[in-house]
Amino acid sequence: MNTRKLSTHVLNTSTGKAAANIRITTYRLEESQEWKALRPSETNADGRCQLLDQADFSKGIYKLTFHVGAYFAAQNIKTFYPAVELIVDCSEEQNYHVPLLLSPYGYSTYRGT
């Protein structure tokens, strides 16, 4: 049986280390074109987080809000981004992994495996 999930991995590229304890809120775009918050999550010590598992994950458009301001504030580091929002199209029956490469003044993302 193929299990579907939505996951992420956050790496702090300024230190070359995993970004632990970043709060992430996952939203789904409803037919009404409004965002519905599904559940908050948090990256583990390895910077990884399973956002949705098969029971909660269906085809659709999702918004991931990474609350990175608090992450940098906890390290006494100033950042330009209080949050990073990514909108992704998960319209096929498969797993989706969305890594975030993060620094105080920039970020990058891609579709991972």
C-alpha positions, 0 to 999 in steps of 0.5 A: 500500500502506498502511503502519502505524506507531506514532509519538510526538512529545514537546514540553516545554511549560515551554520550548515546545521539542521534548524530544530524547533521551527514551528510550521503551520500547514494550511489547505486551500478550500473550494471557497478559496480560503485557507484552512489551518490543518495543524501546527508542527515543529521540526525535530533535532534533525530539522525534519518534520512530517506535516501531514500523513495519509489520514490528513493528506489529500490532493490540493493546494497547501500553504506551509508557514515556517515561523522562522523569526522565533527560531532566529530570535532564540539564537539572538540573530536578527533576520529579515524574515519573520516567516516564510510562506510556501504554496505548493500544488500537491495534486498527484497521488504521491509523497511530497517533501519540501525542504527549506534552506534558510539563512537570516537574509535569504532562503531557497526551497525545492521539491525533494524526494 
